[in-house]
Amino acid sequence: MNALVTGAGGFLGLYIIEQLVGRGDHVRSLCRGSYPELDARGVEMIRADLCDRRTTIAACRGIDVVFHVAGVAGIGVDWKHYYQINTLGTRHVVEGCRRHGVGRLIFTSSPSVTFDGTDQKGVDESVPYPTRWLCHYQHTKALAEQHVLESNGADGLLTCALRPHLIWGPRDRHLIPRLLRRARSGRLRRVGDGTNLIDVIYVENAAEAHLLAADALRPGSPAAGRAYFISQGEPVRCWQWIDEILALAGLPAVKKSISLSAAWKIGAALETIYKLLRLKSEPPMTRFLAAQLATSHYFDITRAREDLGYQPTISIAEGMRRLGIELQG
């Protein structure tokens, strides 16, 4: 098939492209930068920002399926930045799909679109969107997800959204490097009592789930118009898992800690300061980050198993082994 991958130069996007190319699909990429690794894989490249409506729409011409992976993650306080890319950019992708007769659209969402700052233990996709938003990232991704799912069936377009939780693995340029930097600088502190359970997903499993979703999207498919939590299917203790990653990099376990209530208050104060000063960088702590690090959030992936045939093929242990090779090399 002819596939378009937005955010192709990013962590997850590159793995999706590798799996598409590996099975013989023709791939076009839409991303902001120039990536030699894409060119080496024979990928057709279009360089543009999602805010470029005309180019984004044109990129969908002649395409069978779109994997909309691009977006901006983070805990910054600049609403416009997140809204333009995550929400309006997604609307441009949907418009391109409808205008050019694309049959399938798989949107990379996030479980955070349902997060209200409290524990989520084994919840499924029936859990609603929250009534309060703790950060612009989750809010703008939720708006984007809603638009994608509401567009299912419009002009023959079939859509679904995947919510992979905490993607990790080799070649990550954001989550794990940031974790290691904080640890090396002595600024990493455990938030809460350290017993919270969270879901994670190895990057190759996350990429495979996207291909499975694309293959499952057919007329009459239960996947059409639905969102799916995606994970390893076995939650880990958040801070024990972080300590294991630190150990792979030869770093000691986290010793210092702070209570959730204290981290929440610090986060709220920093958010206010950053908004007042109109700072573009991310605060070192926010309410959303404090709650994410201290609460349990793991999900029932039964629907993905049944509708998409999803099954994590690479275990956490094997994923950690592969990550360790990279960190120790």
Backbone bond lengths (Angstrom), bond angles and torsions (degrees), N, CA, C in turn:
res aa  C-N    CA-C-N  psi(-1)  N-CA   C-N-CA  omega(-1)  CA-C   N-CA-C  phi
1 M - - - 1.456 - - 1.514 110.09 -
2 N 1.308 115.89 164.08 1.462 122.06 174.90 1.521 108.20 -95.60
3 A 1.335 116.05 116.41 1.459 121.10 -174.56 1.517 110.73 -117.74
4 L 1.327 115.85 140.44 1.458 122.36 171.64 1.521 107.76 -110.32
5 V 1.321 116.52 130.77 1.458 121.61 177.59 1.524 107.86 -119.82
6 T 1.329 116.78 116.07 1.462 119.54 173.60 1.529 108.20 -85.51
7 G 1.323 115.97 150.24 1.458 118.44 -176.97 1.516 112.13 67.08
8 A 1.329 115.46 32.21 1.466 120.94 -172.70 1.520 113.25 -65.58
9 G 1.326 117.27 -23.44 1.451 119.48 -179.30 1.510 113.66 -86.83
10 G 1.338 116.18 -2.00 1.460 120.20 -179.40 1.513 112.62 -83.54
11 F 1.305 115.57 -178.97 1.459 123.21 -175.06 1.526 111.64 -58.19
12 L 1.332 117.30 -62.36 1.462 121.37 -179.33 1.517 111.69 -68.90
13 G 1.338 116.98 -40.29 1.457 120.60 -176.97 1.517 112.98 -56.68
14 L 1.325 117.32 -40.87 1.461 120.89 -178.85 1.524 111.12 -65.78
15 Y 1.318 117.43 -39.09 1.463 119.94 178.36 1.527 111.31 -67.58
16 I 1.332 117.43 -38.10 1.468 120.45 176.52 1.524 109.72 -61.64
17 I 1.331 116.42 -44.35 1.462 120.47 -179.86 1.520 110.77 -62.25
18 E 1.315 117.31 -43.25 1.466 120.22 179.71 1.524 111.29 -59.85
19 Q 1.308 117.33 -40.21 1.464 119.52 179.83 1.522 111.67 -72.05
20 L 1.336 117.38 -36.50 1.468 119.97 176.46 1.523 111.17 -64.77
21 V 1.325 116.04 -48.52 1.469 120.43 179.00 1.518 110.09 -61.95
22 G 1.325 116.68 -38.86 1.457 121.09 -178.40 1.509 113.53 -62.33
23 R 1.314 116.96 -26.85 1.469 118.23 179.46 1.538 112.28 -101.72
24 G 1.335 116.15 5.89 1.458 119.69 171.35 1.507 116.55 97.24
25 D 1.319 118.46 10.92 1.458 120.36 178.43 1.524 110.86 -80.15
26 H 1.329 116.19 151.00 1.457 120.81 173.38 1.519 108.20 -85.45
27 V 1.326 117.09 131.81 1.454 120.80 -173.43 1.522 111.35 -122.71
28 R 1.319 114.57 133.85 1.463 122.97 170.94 1.524 107.49 -115.34
29 S 1.312 116.41 140.79 1.465 119.55 -179.62 1.518 110.16 -116.99
30 L 1.317 114.48 147.36 1.458 121.84 172.47 1.524 107.08 -126.10
31 C 1.319 116.67 111.97 1.460 120.40 -178.84 1.521 109.58 -153.67
32 R 1.312 115.70 163.81 1.462 120.69 -173.36 1.516 113.14 -76.62
33 G 1.330 117.13 -33.60 1.456 120.51 -174.05 1.511 113.45 -102.66
34 S 1.317 114.25 -175.92 1.463 122.12 175.98 1.521 107.53 -108.58
35 Y 1.330 116.77 127.57 1.455 121.27 -174.02 1.529 110.69 -127.46
36 P 1.333 117.31 106.11 1.462 121.05 179.61 1.527 113.20 -57.78
37 E 1.352 116.43 -31.14 1.454 119.06 -179.35 1.525 112.43 -65.42
38 L 1.335 116.75 -27.92 1.461 119.98 175.63 1.521 110.71 -74.78
39 D 1.306 115.71 -42.76 1.458 120.60 178.13 1.520 110.64 -60.64
40 A 1.330 117.01 -38.93 1.463 121.48 179.98 1.525 111.98 -65.25
41 R 1.319 117.04 -23.43 1.466 120.86 179.78 1.527 112.10 -95.25
42 G 1.326 117.17 7.64 1.457 121.41 176.99 1.509 113.85 76.16
43 V 1.322 116.48 24.84 1.461 120.89 -178.26 1.529 110.18 -83.84
44 E 1.317 115.88 133.28 1.463 121.19 174.06 1.523 107.87 -74.23
45 M 1.318 118.19 126.00 1.460 120.69 -173.01 1.519 112.96 -114.32
46 I 1.322 115.21 133.05 1.460 123.05 171.77 1.525 106.83 -119.96
47 R 1.303 116.04 123.59 1.461 119.98 -176.18 1.524 109.56 -100.38
48 A 1.327 115.71 112.46 1.466 120.34 -179.64 1.510 109.75 -166.75
49 D 1.309 115.24 160.59 1.458 123.23 175.20 1.524 108.15 -92.85
50 L 1.332 117.81 148.81 1.457 121.14 178.53 1.525 112.26 -60.49
51 C 1.320 116.50 -23.35 1.462 119.70 178.19 1.530 111.69 -70.84
52 D 1.333 116.02 -15.86 1.468 121.06 176.36 1.533 107.60 -80.22
53 R 1.317 116.01 89.30 1.465 121.53 -173.31 1.521 112.15 -58.67
54 R 1.330 117.77 -46.45 1.460 120.79 -175.15 1.530 111.43 -62.49
55 T 1.329 117.83 -46.47 1.458 120.83 -178.37 1.526 111.26 -68.88
56 T 1.334 116.74 -38.66 1.462 120.09 179.42 1.516 110.64 -62.83
57 I 1.323 117.03 -43.72 1.466 120.62 178.35 1.522 110.37 -63.64
58 A 1.328 116.89 -44.36 1.464 120.93 -178.54 1.523 112.01 -64.15
59 A 1.323 117.33 -30.56 1.468 120.83 -178.68 1.522 112.14 -64.12
60 C 1.330 117.46 -19.26 1.468 121.55 -178.00 1.524 112.77 -84.92
61 R 1.312 117.59 -5.50 1.472 120.59 -178.08 1.527 110.74 -66.08
62 G 1.346 116.60 130.02 1.466 121.27 177.25 1.519 114.41 76.72
63 I 1.319 117.13 15.65 1.468 121.92 -175.47 1.534 110.30 -104.10
64 D 1.341 116.03 142.13 1.464 122.03 177.28 1.522 112.10 -90.80
65 V 1.333 116.15 -39.25 1.461 120.41 -176.35 1.519 109.53 -143.38
66 V 1.324 116.12 138.08 1.458 122.02 177.83 1.526 109.09 -112.87
67 F 1.320 115.35 129.72 1.457 121.84 170.51 1.524 106.46 -104.42
68 H 1.324 116.16 103.28 1.467 119.89 -177.09 1.530 108.67 -91.62
69 V 1.324 114.79 92.28 1.461 122.43 -175.08 1.528 111.20 -100.16
70 A 1.313 116.90 -26.49 1.467 121.20 -173.92 1.520 111.95 -62.50
71 G 1.306 115.52 147.38 1.452 122.17 177.35 1.513 109.05 173.26
72 V 1.297 115.99 171.76 1.462 119.91 177.37 1.524 108.08 -116.27
73 A 1.330 115.31 122.74 1.463 121.42 178.34 1.523 108.95 -103.11
74 G 1.320 116.52 163.16 1.453 119.01 177.38 1.515 112.08 143.14
75 I 1.318 114.96 -178.16 1.467 121.50 -177.52 1.526 111.34 -123.30
76 G 1.333 116.39 24.68 1.457 120.63 179.33 1.522 112.33 -67.59
77 V 1.335 116.42 167.40 1.468 121.07 -174.44 1.534 112.73 -107.95
78 D 1.342 117.33 7.10 1.463 121.58 -179.04 1.524 109.43 -88.62
79 W 1.323 117.21 97.05 1.469 122.19 -177.70 1.530 112.33 -56.53
80 K 1.315 117.10 -45.05 1.452 121.36 -175.67 1.523 111.60 -58.38
81 H 1.316 117.18 -41.38 1.468 122.28 -179.11 1.526 110.75 -58.84
82 Y 1.318 117.06 -48.64 1.469 120.77 -177.84 1.529 111.31 -72.75
83 Y 1.323 116.44 -39.84 1.461 119.83 -176.94 1.531 111.70 -66.38
84 Q 1.315 116.60 -42.75 1.465 119.35 -178.13 1.520 111.88 -62.40
85 I 1.312 117.31 -41.69 1.467 120.25 -176.08 1.521 111.73 -84.61
86 N 1.329 117.08 -52.01 1.464 119.50 -174.05 1.518 113.35 -73.66
87 T 1.317 117.13 -41.78 1.460 119.92 -174.88 1.530 112.16 -93.56
88 L 1.335 116.65 -58.55 1.468 118.53 -179.13 1.520 111.23 -66.26
89 G 1.332 117.33 -38.59 1.463 120.09 177.98 1.517 111.22 -59.54
90 T 1.329 117.29 -40.44 1.463 120.85 177.60 1.520 111.15 -65.80
91 R 1.319 116.55 -37.96 1.472 119.21 176.77 1.535 111.04 -61.86
92 H 1.326 116.57 -36.42 1.468 119.69 177.11 1.522 110.97 -64.89
93 V 1.330 116.77 -39.71 1.463 120.57 178.50 1.525 110.57 -64.22
94 V 1.318 117.03 -45.44 1.463 120.75 179.20 1.526 110.31 -62.07
95 E 1.318 116.48 -41.90 1.465 119.94 178.41 1.521 110.79 -61.55
96 G 1.329 116.76 -41.09 1.459 120.18 177.63 1.513 112.10 -63.37
97 C 1.325 116.96 -41.38 1.461 120.83 178.01 1.525 111.37 -61.31
98 R 1.315 117.09 -45.68 1.459 120.98 -177.58 1.525 111.54 -69.36
99 R 1.320 116.53 -38.96 1.460 119.30 -177.87 1.524 111.55 -68.37
100 H 1.325 117.16 -36.53 1.467 120.18 -173.93 1.528 113.52 -105.03
101 G 1.311 117.18 14.73 1.453 120.08 172.52 1.521 115.41 68.48
102 V 1.314 116.90 30.34 1.462 120.10 175.51 1.530 108.67 -66.36
103 G 1.325 116.18 136.13 1.462 119.34 -174.98 1.504 115.45 -84.22
104 R 1.369 116.72 -29.93 1.468 119.25 -172.53 1.533 110.44 -140.78
105 L 1.322 114.97 141.32 1.460 121.74 177.49 1.524 108.85 -135.28
106 I 1.340 115.59 121.24 1.463 121.94 175.64 1.514 107.55 -110.19
107 F 1.318 115.47 120.12 1.458 121.94 -176.43 1.518 110.33 -103.48
108 T 1.326 117.12 129.25 1.455 121.58 175.97 1.526 108.70 -85.24
109 S 1.318 115.30 103.47 1.456 121.70 -179.89 1.525 108.76 -98.81
110 S 1.314 116.78 -152.17 1.457 121.84 -178.39 1.524 109.54 -153.70
111 P 1.344 118.20 143.12 1.464 119.33 175.00 1.527 112.42 -61.94
112 S 1.326 116.81 -19.71 1.460 119.57 -179.09 1.520 112.42 -64.39
113 V 1.329 118.29 -13.81 1.469 119.93 178.45 1.527 111.31 -66.89
114 T 1.336 117.44 -12.13 1.463 120.56 177.83 1.524 111.67 -112.61
115 F 1.331 118.71 6.29 1.463 122.50 -171.32 1.529 111.42 -89.33
116 D 1.340 115.96 126.76 1.465 119.95 179.61 1.527 112.33 -115.10
117 G 1.336 116.72 11.79 1.450 120.43 177.81 1.514 114.50 97.19
118 T 1.344 117.11 -3.41 1.459 120.92 179.19 1.526 110.05 -112.37
119 D 1.336 116.28 172.12 1.464 120.70 -178.81 1.523 111.61 -59.90
120 Q 1.340 115.01 141.99 1.457 122.48 170.76 1.530 106.29 -126.54
121 K 1.308 116.31 103.08 1.465 121.10 -173.63 1.519 110.61 -112.62
122 G 1.338 115.18 102.35 1.454 120.78 177.32 1.509 114.74 68.82
123 V 1.333 117.66 26.03 1.470 120.06 -178.68 1.522 110.47 -73.32
124 D 1.331 116.07 153.12 1.460 120.44 176.19 1.525 109.83 -110.27
125 E 1.330 115.05 -168.98 1.471 119.47 -172.47 1.519 113.80 -72.41
126 S 1.328 117.57 -3.39 1.466 119.31 176.30 1.522 112.25 -77.40
127 V 1.343 117.21 -11.95 1.464 120.28 179.48 1.535 108.73 -63.90
128 P 1.330 118.51 132.47 1.473 120.26 -174.36 1.525 112.62 -80.86
129 Y 1.308 114.62 170.10 1.456 119.86 169.88 1.528 108.20 -66.06
130 P 1.316 118.46 149.62 1.470 120.29 -178.04 1.530 111.94 -71.19
131 T 1.311 114.71 162.35 1.467 119.61 176.36 1.520 111.43 -90.91
132 R 1.338 117.21 -9.36 1.459 121.55 174.59 1.526 107.74 -134.42
133 W 1.315 115.13 146.73 1.464 120.77 -178.83 1.524 109.01 -111.94
134 L 1.315 116.06 131.77 1.463 120.97 -177.36 1.517 112.93 -93.07
135 C 1.327 117.66 -15.89 1.471 119.42 176.06 1.524 109.39 -157.51
136 H 1.318 115.35 160.18 1.461 120.98 -177.04 1.522 111.90 -68.91
137 Y 1.316 116.82 -30.23 1.472 119.51 -179.64 1.529 110.26 -59.26
138 Q 1.317 117.63 -55.60 1.461 120.21 -176.53 1.521 111.41 -63.93
139 H 1.333 117.28 -36.65 1.468 120.95 -179.54 1.523 110.94 -65.22
140 T 1.336 116.48 -48.58 1.470 119.79 -177.62 1.521 111.66 -69.50
141 K 1.330 117.68 -32.16 1.472 119.73 175.71 1.527 110.69 -69.24
142 A 1.325 117.33 -35.96 1.455 120.36 177.19 1.525 111.40 -65.26
143 L 1.324 116.69 -42.21 1.463 120.47 177.11 1.526 110.68 -61.28
144 A 1.331 115.64 -40.68 1.459 120.38 178.91 1.532 110.66 -66.08
145 E 1.328 116.22 -45.34 1.464 119.90 179.76 1.520 111.34 -59.61
146 Q 1.320 116.36 -44.94 1.458 120.37 179.49 1.523 111.17 -58.85
147 H 1.328 116.70 -42.58 1.459 119.85 -179.65 1.529 111.33 -65.20
148 V 1.315 116.60 -41.53 1.469 120.43 178.89 1.527 110.50 -61.37
149 L 1.319 117.18 -47.62 1.464 120.36 -177.21 1.526 111.71 -69.51
150 E 1.319 116.99 -35.64 1.463 120.16 177.65 1.522 111.80 -69.19
151 S 1.338 117.05 -21.06 1.470 121.41 -179.68 1.519 112.27 -84.39
152 N 1.326 117.62 -4.65 1.455 119.95 178.47 1.528 110.51 -59.77
153 G 1.311 115.98 128.80 1.456 121.68 -179.86 1.520 114.43 92.12
154 A 1.329 117.61 -11.98 1.470 120.60 179.97 1.524 110.04 -76.98
155 D 1.316 117.13 124.42 1.473 123.30 179.02 1.525 111.36 54.61
156 G 1.328 116.85 33.94 1.464 121.35 176.26 1.514 114.54 79.74
157 L 1.320 117.35 7.20 1.464 121.23 -178.58 1.521 111.02 -84.83
158 L 1.344 116.44 129.92 1.454 122.40 174.14 1.525 108.33 -105.53
159 T 1.311 116.76 134.77 1.466 120.10 -174.96 1.525 111.26 -131.80
160 C 1.318 115.27 155.23 1.457 121.40 167.26 1.524 108.08 -154.68
161 A 1.322 116.14 164.06 1.459 121.53 -178.94 1.520 109.49 -126.79
162 L 1.310 116.21 136.93 1.459 122.04 176.31 1.517 108.97 -109.46
163 R 1.325 115.68 139.87 1.462 121.84 -179.54 1.533 109.93 -118.67
164 P 1.322 118.08 74.97 1.473 119.96 178.71 1.522 110.15 -73.07
165 H 1.320 116.52 137.36 1.462 119.30 -175.90 1.519 112.05 -107.22
166 L 1.326 116.34 121.25 1.459 124.81 174.92 1.524 111.46 54.65
167 I 1.325 115.93 71.32 1.465 121.81 179.97 1.525 109.22 -72.46
168 W 1.326 116.97 133.53 1.462 121.12 -177.97 1.527 109.71 -146.48
169 G 1.308 115.14 164.45 1.461 120.65 178.42 1.523 110.92 145.01
170 P 1.319 117.36 -178.75 1.469 121.12 178.70 1.526 112.04 -60.03
171 R 1.315 115.43 149.64 1.473 125.81 177.91 1.529 113.24 78.01
172 D 1.325 117.41 5.85 1.459 120.16 174.11 1.525 108.83 -65.73
173 R 1.333 116.68 129.54 1.461 120.90 -179.17 1.531 112.39 -109.48
174 H 1.326 117.03 6.94 1.460 118.79 -174.30 1.530 112.57 -128.50
175 L 1.326 117.33 -71.74 1.464 121.05 -171.77 1.528 113.13 -59.38
176 I 1.327 116.66 -59.35 1.461 119.95 -175.49 1.527 111.69 -69.00
177 P 1.335 120.62 -43.82 1.472 119.02 175.72 1.523 112.91 -57.47
178 R 1.330 117.59 -39.63 1.463 120.71 178.79 1.520 110.60 -66.06
179 L 1.322 117.06 -40.53 1.462 121.67 177.63 1.524 110.73 -60.81
180 L 1.324 116.12 -44.63 1.467 120.03 -178.86 1.522 111.57 -68.31
181 R 1.331 117.16 -37.23 1.472 119.65 178.07 1.522 110.95 -62.49
182 R 1.324 115.84 -43.52 1.465 119.18 179.85 1.528 111.12 -64.36
183 A 1.319 115.64 -39.56 1.462 119.21 -179.99 1.523 110.49 -65.50
184 R 1.324 116.85 -44.26 1.470 120.48 -177.83 1.523 111.70 -66.94
185 S 1.323 116.92 -28.65 1.464 120.03 -179.16 1.530 112.37 -88.13
186 G 1.339 116.06 -3.71 1.456 119.84 -179.92 1.513 114.33 78.53
187 R 1.345 117.54 14.43 1.467 120.81 -176.79 1.529 113.21 -100.59
188 L 1.326 117.28 5.14 1.460 119.82 -178.19 1.535 109.63 -89.41
189 R 1.328 115.87 123.04 1.455 121.65 179.13 1.521 110.86 -129.14
190 R 1.319 114.27 139.06 1.461 119.12 176.02 1.530 108.30 -69.98
191 V 1.328 115.74 133.13 1.461 121.03 177.05 1.527 108.10 -104.70
192 G 1.312 116.89 126.39 1.457 120.78 -177.83 1.515 111.50 88.92
193 D 1.347 115.86 -164.94 1.465 119.96 -175.43 1.524 113.28 -89.35
194 G 1.348 117.55 -1.74 1.462 120.73 175.44 1.508 115.19 82.82
195 T 1.341 118.54 6.51 1.467 120.81 -178.15 1.526 112.87 -99.89
196 N 1.316 118.35 -2.06 1.465 120.90 -175.24 1.522 111.86 -67.19
197 L 1.330 114.97 141.21 1.462 123.04 178.89 1.521 109.73 -100.52
198 I 1.330 116.71 138.85 1.463 121.17 178.70 1.518 110.08 -136.58
199 D 1.314 115.81 156.01 1.454 121.95 172.35 1.524 109.84 -88.81
200 V 1.319 115.91 148.38 1.459 122.91 173.40 1.519 107.66 -136.37
201 I 1.327 116.52 167.22 1.463 119.55 175.09 1.518 109.75 -147.47
202 Y 1.327 115.66 130.28 1.454 121.35 176.85 1.522 108.80 -70.15
203 V 1.308 116.85 140.10 1.462 121.87 -168.52 1.529 113.16 -58.52
204 E 1.319 118.90 -39.02 1.468 119.87 -179.62 1.523 111.43 -67.02
205 N 1.327 117.34 -33.38 1.463 120.23 174.92 1.527 110.81 -67.35
206 A 1.325 116.13 -39.12 1.469 120.08 177.99 1.525 110.72 -63.07
207 A 1.335 116.25 -42.16 1.463 120.15 179.02 1.523 110.89 -64.72
208 E 1.326 116.41 -43.64 1.469 119.97 -179.86 1.522 111.20 -61.66
209 A 1.335 116.73 -37.06 1.464 120.13 178.50 1.525 111.12 -60.06
210 H 1.332 116.85 -35.92 1.463 120.00 178.56 1.528 111.39 -65.69
211 L 1.313 117.15 -41.93 1.462 119.88 178.12 1.524 111.07 -66.44
212 L 1.327 117.02 -39.84 1.465 120.80 177.40 1.524 110.55 -61.76
213 A 1.322 116.29 -40.34 1.462 120.10 179.13 1.523 110.84 -63.94
214 A 1.328 116.49 -41.66 1.465 120.42 178.92 1.526 110.80 -62.47
215 D 1.315 116.38 -42.03 1.465 120.19 -179.60 1.526 111.80 -70.47
216 A 1.332 116.74 -27.94 1.468 120.36 -178.56 1.517 112.79 -80.90
217 L 1.334 116.97 -21.52 1.463 120.07 -177.49 1.521 110.60 -73.95
218 R 1.297 115.70 98.01 1.455 123.49 177.24 1.519 108.05 -137.02
219 P 1.336 118.88 158.61 1.468 119.78 177.19 1.523 110.74 -53.94
220 G 1.319 117.06 130.01 1.457 121.63 -178.97 1.507 114.50 86.71
221 S 1.336 117.56 -4.11 1.459 121.09 -179.96 1.518 110.65 -70.27
222 P 1.335 117.79 139.81 1.469 119.42 176.10 1.521 112.52 -66.47
223 A 1.344 116.92 -14.95 1.469 120.33 -179.15 1.519 112.39 -73.09
224 A 1.318 117.31 -23.63 1.462 120.96 -175.22 1.518 111.39 -64.27
225 G 1.325 115.41 123.71 1.448 120.98 177.46 1.513 114.83 79.80
226 R 1.344 116.81 14.62 1.461 119.93 -175.91 1.526 112.06 -116.38
227 A 1.331 114.79 158.79 1.464 122.15 173.29 1.527 108.54 -109.67
228 Y 1.337 115.72 150.73 1.457 120.64 -177.12 1.522 111.25 -136.76
229 F 1.339 116.14 129.52 1.456 120.14 167.63 1.525 108.05 -73.83
230 I 1.341 115.62 138.94 1.465 121.29 -179.43 1.529 107.93 -130.94
231 S 1.325 117.11 129.03 1.463 120.20 178.71 1.524 109.45 -158.82
232 Q 1.319 115.91 -172.94 1.465 120.60 175.29 1.529 110.90 -74.67
233 G 1.322 117.19 -15.56 1.453 119.89 -179.52 1.510 113.61 82.20
234 E 1.320 117.44 6.39 1.462 121.88 177.38 1.523 108.59 -144.37
235 P 1.330 117.61 104.78 1.467 120.23 -176.70 1.520 111.96 -65.47
236 V 1.334 115.12 153.90 1.460 122.33 178.28 1.523 108.57 -119.43
237 R 1.324 116.22 159.59 1.463 119.86 172.27 1.523 107.63 -74.75
238 C 1.314 116.44 119.59 1.462 122.28 -171.22 1.523 112.31 -50.35
239 W 1.325 116.96 -54.19 1.463 119.26 -171.83 1.518 112.72 -79.35
240 Q 1.320 117.58 -24.87 1.465 119.66 172.57 1.523 109.81 -67.59
241 W 1.346 115.72 -41.00 1.467 120.70 178.92 1.526 110.53 -65.63
242 I 1.321 117.17 -40.85 1.466 120.43 176.33 1.524 110.65 -61.42
243 D 1.336 116.93 -43.19 1.465 120.21 178.36 1.529 111.40 -61.58
244 E 1.323 117.18 -35.63 1.467 120.96 178.86 1.522 110.84 -67.11
245 I 1.317 117.26 -37.32 1.465 120.57 177.17 1.520 109.70 -67.50
246 L 1.314 116.55 -42.70 1.467 120.11 177.42 1.521 110.68 -59.79
247 A 1.321 116.57 -40.53 1.465 120.48 179.98 1.526 111.08 -63.67
248 L 1.323 117.14 -36.50 1.464 120.44 177.90 1.522 111.18 -61.27
249 A 1.332 115.67 -30.80 1.465 120.81 179.89 1.526 111.63 -93.16
250 G 1.333 117.00 7.55 1.460 120.30 178.53 1.510 113.78 76.06
251 L 1.322 117.46 25.79 1.465 121.98 -178.01 1.527 110.04 -110.46
252 P 1.319 118.04 151.35 1.460 121.09 -179.90 1.522 111.94 -73.21
253 A 1.323 115.12 161.26 1.460 120.99 178.02 1.531 110.08 -66.81
254 V 1.333 115.26 159.86 1.457 121.02 178.75 1.523 109.60 -69.10
255 K 1.310 117.24 127.83 1.461 122.03 -178.43 1.525 112.45 -105.94
256 K 1.320 117.20 -40.57 1.457 120.93 -175.70 1.531 110.30 -82.40
257 S 1.309 115.87 150.75 1.460 119.92 -179.45 1.523 110.86 -143.19
258 I 1.334 114.65 164.66 1.453 122.40 178.09 1.522 107.28 -146.06
259 S 1.301 117.68 144.90 1.468 120.49 -178.96 1.523 110.24 -72.48
260 L 1.328 115.85 156.96 1.457 120.26 177.52 1.527 110.76 -60.49
261 S 1.322 117.74 -43.32 1.468 120.04 -177.56 1.521 111.41 -62.33
262 A 1.343 116.74 -39.74 1.465 119.80 179.03 1.519 110.91 -68.80
263 A 1.340 116.72 -43.73 1.465 120.34 179.14 1.524 110.74 -63.79
264 W 1.332 116.83 -37.90 1.469 121.97 178.44 1.527 110.51 -61.62
265 K 1.327 117.34 -46.33 1.467 121.06 -179.59 1.523 111.40 -65.07
266 I 1.323 116.62 -41.36 1.469 120.31 177.48 1.524 110.03 -63.44
267 G 1.340 115.64 -43.33 1.460 119.96 179.41 1.517 112.24 -61.17
268 A 1.331 116.61 -44.31 1.467 120.75 179.49 1.524 111.08 -61.58
269 A 1.327 116.52 -41.54 1.464 120.68 179.81 1.527 110.82 -65.60
270 L 1.325 116.60 -43.27 1.466 120.24 -179.61 1.527 111.40 -66.19
271 E 1.320 117.36 -38.35 1.464 119.88 177.49 1.528 110.03 -59.58
272 T 1.315 116.38 -44.03 1.471 120.72 179.59 1.523 111.19 -62.28
273 I 1.318 116.60 -45.62 1.467 121.01 -179.75 1.527 110.81 -62.08
274 Y 1.321 116.11 -45.73 1.466 120.02 -178.04 1.528 111.21 -64.92
275 K 1.330 117.24 -35.83 1.460 120.05 177.90 1.529 110.86 -68.74
276 L 1.320 116.16 -44.75 1.463 120.23 -178.87 1.519 111.73 -62.71
277 L 1.330 116.12 -39.17 1.465 120.80 -178.78 1.528 112.07 -88.26
278 R 1.350 116.28 -4.63 1.474 122.20 179.75 1.532 111.60 55.80
279 L 1.308 114.52 44.58 1.464 120.29 179.85 1.528 109.95 -78.24
280 K 1.305 117.11 136.88 1.457 122.15 -177.56 1.530 112.30 -86.39
281 S 1.315 117.27 -24.14 1.460 120.11 -179.18 1.529 110.24 -74.08
282 E 1.338 116.61 168.12 1.455 121.18 -179.03 1.526 110.90 -87.50
283 P 1.323 117.65 138.85 1.461 119.29 173.85 1.532 109.86 -63.42
284 P 1.316 118.62 148.40 1.460 120.13 178.25 1.522 112.93 -67.20
285 M 1.328 116.68 -20.47 1.465 121.08 175.78 1.515 108.95 -146.36
286 T 1.334 116.41 142.46 1.466 122.77 174.25 1.524 107.95 -138.25
287 R 1.313 116.48 170.87 1.471 119.69 176.81 1.520 111.05 -62.15
288 F 1.336 116.30 -41.99 1.465 120.86 179.78 1.517 110.66 -60.97
289 L 1.325 117.46 -47.68 1.463 120.96 -178.65 1.523 111.08 -63.98
290 A 1.318 116.79 -42.67 1.463 120.14 179.05 1.525 110.86 -58.59
291 A 1.321 116.13 -46.49 1.468 120.09 -178.79 1.522 111.75 -67.98
292 Q 1.325 117.21 -38.61 1.464 120.59 178.92 1.526 111.63 -62.51
293 L 1.330 116.47 -37.15 1.457 120.91 -176.17 1.526 113.48 -81.46
294 A 1.333 117.45 -16.49 1.459 119.90 -174.00 1.524 114.52 -113.39
295 T 1.318 118.69 -19.87 1.462 120.97 -177.25 1.518 110.96 -99.47
296 S 1.328 114.90 164.45 1.467 120.98 174.18 1.515 108.99 -88.81
297 H 1.313 115.63 135.97 1.463 120.10 173.72 1.523 108.54 -149.37
298 Y 1.325 113.78 101.27 1.467 121.30 175.82 1.522 108.11 -139.38
299 F 1.335 116.11 159.19 1.455 120.13 -160.94 1.531 112.72 -133.74
300 D 1.317 114.46 153.10 1.459 122.35 175.74 1.531 107.65 -85.55
301 I 1.339 117.18 116.08 1.467 120.12 -177.10 1.529 111.91 -102.75
302 T 1.329 116.72 23.25 1.470 120.80 -179.84 1.518 111.52 -57.20
303 R 1.323 116.77 -42.77 1.467 119.29 -177.76 1.522 111.50 -61.30
304 A 1.332 118.22 -40.60 1.463 121.05 178.83 1.522 110.82 -66.62
305 R 1.319 116.95 -37.38 1.467 120.18 178.13 1.523 110.71 -64.04
306 E 1.329 116.04 -42.70 1.466 120.35 -174.71 1.526 112.87 -78.70
307 D 1.328 117.49 -44.66 1.464 120.77 -174.34 1.524 112.95 -83.67
308 L 1.338 116.70 -35.42 1.464 120.69 -174.70 1.525 113.29 -105.58
309 G 1.318 117.00 -12.94 1.455 119.91 -173.92 1.521 112.13 71.96
310 Y 1.344 115.22 25.45 1.462 119.47 -177.43 1.520 111.51 -75.23
311 Q 1.315 115.17 134.35 1.454 122.75 174.31 1.526 107.22 -149.87
312 P 1.332 119.19 120.18 1.467 118.88 -179.84 1.525 111.00 -60.05
313 T 1.311 116.64 119.00 1.468 120.72 -175.95 1.522 112.60 -89.36
314 I 1.317 116.84 -21.11 1.468 121.17 178.90 1.527 108.08 -111.68
315 S 1.319 116.52 121.23 1.454 121.90 -176.26 1.522 111.49 -72.99
316 I 1.318 115.75 165.07 1.462 120.62 176.16 1.522 109.82 -61.16
317 A 1.340 116.54 -42.74 1.467 120.39 -178.92 1.521 111.28 -60.86
318 E 1.335 116.92 -43.83 1.460 119.95 179.70 1.523 110.43 -68.85
319 G 1.321 116.50 -39.05 1.456 119.62 177.65 1.513 111.99 -61.86
320 M 1.319 117.12 -41.65 1.463 121.06 178.17 1.530 110.74 -65.64
321 R 1.319 116.34 -36.15 1.472 119.20 177.39 1.529 110.17 -62.17
322 R 1.317 116.60 -44.42 1.463 120.66 -179.72 1.528 110.93 -66.87
323 L 1.309 115.94 -40.13 1.463 119.49 178.10 1.525 110.14 -63.76
324 G 1.328 116.34 -40.56 1.455 120.98 179.61 1.516 112.58 -60.50
325 I 1.321 116.80 -37.80 1.473 121.10 178.22 1.510 109.61 -60.85
326 E 1.348 116.90 -42.35 1.463 120.07 179.69 1.529 111.54 -68.12
327 L 1.334 116.14 -46.43 1.462 119.75 -176.39 1.522 112.13 -67.29
328 Q 1.307 117.05 -30.93 1.459 120.50 -178.14 1.520 112.69 -90.74
329 G 1.349 115.22 -10.80 1.464 118.54 178.83 1.488 111.91 -84.67
